[in-house]
Amino acid sequence: MKTKLLFSLLVTLFMFSASYASFPVKRTTSATTNTEVTTSTTEVVEPLATVASQDKWVGVALWFFLGWPFAAHRWYYKKPVGWNILFIVTFAGLGIWAIVDLINILTDNF
């Protein structure tokens, strides 16, 4: 019973976090006038925060002091909520996910 509940919770969290786009999305809007002329404009939506605007050493400090129990570095870099909760529930992927995060933070790939 407990395993079924845990599995369904993890699947729900994964589905919730997978619904967010982690890449710039091109949106098109079209407007029609009475003379049957259709115009469309395309704009590129910028990401919420770029890695360059975040301080690398603040992320490392958050990883070291609050990363394992609270995923503070992931919240700081604005990662999707579902993945952050999964990080906490799985104890940082049994430590592997946390080490990968540290390497990515130090190499500016996070």
Secondary structure in CASP SS format (residue, H / E / C, confidence):
PFRMAT SS
TARGET T0000
AUTHOR 0000-0000-0000
METHOD secondary structure of the structure
MODEL  1
M C 1.00
K H 1.00
T H 1.00
K H 1.00
L H 1.00
L H 1.00
F H 1.00
S H 1.00
L H 1.00
L H 1.00
V H 1.00
T H 1.00
L H 1.00
F H 1.00
M H 1.00
F H 1.00
S H 1.00
A H 1.00
S C 1.00
Y C 1.00
A C 1.00
S C 1.00
F C 1.00
P C 1.00
V C 1.00
K E 1.00
R E 1.00
T E 1.00
T E 1.00
S E 1.00
A E 1.00
T E 1.00
T C 1.00
N C 1.00
T C 1.00
E C 1.00
V C 1.00
T E 1.00
T E 1.00
S E 1.00
T E 1.00
T E 1.00
E E 1.00
V E 1.00
V C 1.00
E C 1.00
P C 1.00
L C 1.00
A C 1.00
T C 1.00
V H 1.00
A H 1.00
S H 1.00
Q C 1.00
D C 1.00
K H 1.00
W H 1.00
V H 1.00
G H 1.00
V H 1.00
A H 1.00
L H 1.00
W H 1.00
F H 1.00
F H 1.00
L H 1.00
G H 1.00
W H 1.00
P H 1.00
F H 1.00
A C 1.00
A H 1.00
H H 1.00
R H 1.00
W H 1.00
Y H 1.00
Y C 1.00
K C 1.00
K C 1.00
P C 1.00
V H 1.00
G H 1.00
W H 1.00
N H 1.00
I H 1.00
L H 1.00
F H 1.00
I H 1.00
V H 1.00
T C 1.00
F H 1.00
A H 1.00
G H 1.00
L H 1.00
G C 1.00
I H 1.00
W H 1.00
A H 1.00
I H 1.00
V H 1.00
D H 1.00
L H 1.00
I H 1.00
N H 1.00
I H 1.00
L H 1.00
T C 1.00
D C 1.00
N C 1.00
F C 1.00
END
